[in-house]
Amino acid sequence: MAEYRTRGTHPLARGVMVVVVALLCAGAPLWATGADEGASAEGMQPAELTFTFWGSPFEREAVDLMVAAFNEANPNIEVRGQHIPDGYAEKIATMVAGGTPPDLGYLNEQQAFLWAIEGVILDLTPHFKADPEASNRLEASYYNYDGGSKTIGTNTAAETMVLYYNKTLFDEAGVDYPPSDASMAWTWEEFVAVAKQLTVDRSGNNANSDAFDPQNIDVFGVSFPTWWGGYLPMVYSNGGQLASDDGSKLLLNEPEAVEALQAIQDLVYVHHVAPTPAQSEALPSASVMMQSGKVAMAVNGHWAILDYSQLEFDWSLGVLPYHVEPTTILLGSPTVIYAATEHPDEAFEFYKFHNDPTEVDLYAKGLWMPLRLDYYTDPSKTAEWLDAIPGVYPPEARGVLIDYTLNNTTRQPPAYWLKNANQIFSEAIGPAISKLWAGEATAQEAMDQAVRDAGPLMQGRW
């Protein structure tokens, strides 16, 4: 997702955030007392809310339009959008520590959980329970804590990992396109076989040829991301886990996880169908490589549709390959409401509005996916984002993004539930994964190291 990240890099890869805050609060929240200080009777001032968000200038424009639409439709509420493109976490921490937090806004997952435990973030459980329409969201999008009894909310938008491909390269090689139906997904072995057919050296030999030169590759079969959004679906699809359900132990050195990770490393060093990290650094982005015909397939998030839809080449998307069960993941970052707000009910009204696909064109333009279930189950609602702008979503998008999201996002990534996840990724998993991608260690060796380094950092689940 494009929220608080460079393209293709998830916030957990950014390292540790240590935030010290002080919050002065008094009395019960308004929803508990039945008071509604923000309700505007005739002649009263509207409830004023500050909403903070990150994102590119493109995203800012879309969010500003959404805020203006909300204000026009709700004269009793006045929302002021505050765009913070850089240093978001630090600036929000300063606002909270100074006793002037926003009313609601985007927030990094781990920071949100820490503040929820400290009472800085409002528990939205009562609001969702009282509003069936609002609560009718993708189950995997909720950030729950305290044994699942409380919630800080949901993603700002949904995102999934998918497989993009250059149709022209497939046509030239005489290879069938990747399936868009999870029930027809390629096995890992089928995926590797196709990648070999599509990987071509500068003499025109593909990776199946005895004459193939892996040192002089002209077209790579696949580009695979090295951050956890790329490898975690493969681990899950093989029956593996990143960490135990209670969050007490890293499990990446277990056979199921190791097998999946080793298979990815083999794409680079055994099958020679994916670029090495050094080659990737020297090459343009995966989207540019695909447009120029230098890579045939790329694993990436749904958000890449925004880029692909603006490039001049014939592309589409399919479901990921799998080991045991077809699997993808849902990911993103949450929007939260701060406990210090004087208008929690009004803030929740805006909370529901701010990720409505009919009010924010980021869904129709390919950057975000809806959260509400009816956008996946009701064809007329599905059309509101997939068909709103002709040429953005290819026909295969319905199979990939609807059924796949509903039925194959069975396990939440650690960002939704694992304590201390930032530090675990930056100090234990990250260094080991780097060795794996560089070919300096086998998957077993690298993950054994990760488990050893993660031991003192494991603190359970939120």
Sequence and secondary structure as in RCSB ss.txt:
>XXXX:A:sequence
MAEYRTRGTHPLARGVMVVVVALLCAGAPLWATGADEGASAEGMQPAELTFTFWGSPFEREAVDLMVAAFNEANP
NIEVRGQHIPDGYAEKIATMVAGGTPPDLGYLNEQQAFLWAIEGVILDLTPHFKADPEASNRLEASYYNYDGGSK
TIGTNTAAETMVLYYNKTLFDEAGVDYPPSDASMAWTWEEFVAVAKQLTVDRSGNNANSDAFDPQNIDVFGVSFP
TWWGGYLPMVYSNGGQLASDDGSKLLLNEPEAVEALQAIQDLVYVHHVAPTPAQSEALPSASVMMQSGKVAMAVN
GHWAILDYSQLEFDWSLGVLPYHVEPTTILLGSPTVIYAATEHPDEAFEFYKFHNDPTEVDLYAKGLWMPLRLDY
YTDPSKTAEWLDAIPGVYPPEARGVLIDYTLNNTTRQPPAYWLKNANQIFSEAIGPAISKLWAGEATAQEAMDQA
VRDAGPLMQGRW
>XXXX:A:secstr
  TTSSTT  GGGG            S  HHHHT  TT   TT   EEEEEEE   HHHHHHHHHHHHHHHHH T
TEEEEEEE  SSHHHHHHHHHHTT   SEEE  HHHHHHHHHHT B   HHHHHT HHHH B GGGEEEETTTTE
EEEEBSSBEEEEEEEEHHHHHHHT     SSGGG  BHHHHHHHHHHH EETTS BTTSTT  TTSEEEEEEE  
 SHHHHHHHHHHTT  SB TTSSSB TTSHHHHHHHHHHHHHHHTS  S  HHHHHHS  HHHHHHTTSEEEEEE
EGGGHHHHTTSSS EEEE   BSSS    EE  BEEEBTT S HHHHHHHHHHHT TTT TTTTTTS B  BTHH
HH HHHHHHHHSSSTTSS TTHIIIIIIHHHHS  S  GGGTBTTHHHHIIIIIHHHHHHHHHTSS HHHHHHHH
HHHHGGG   B 
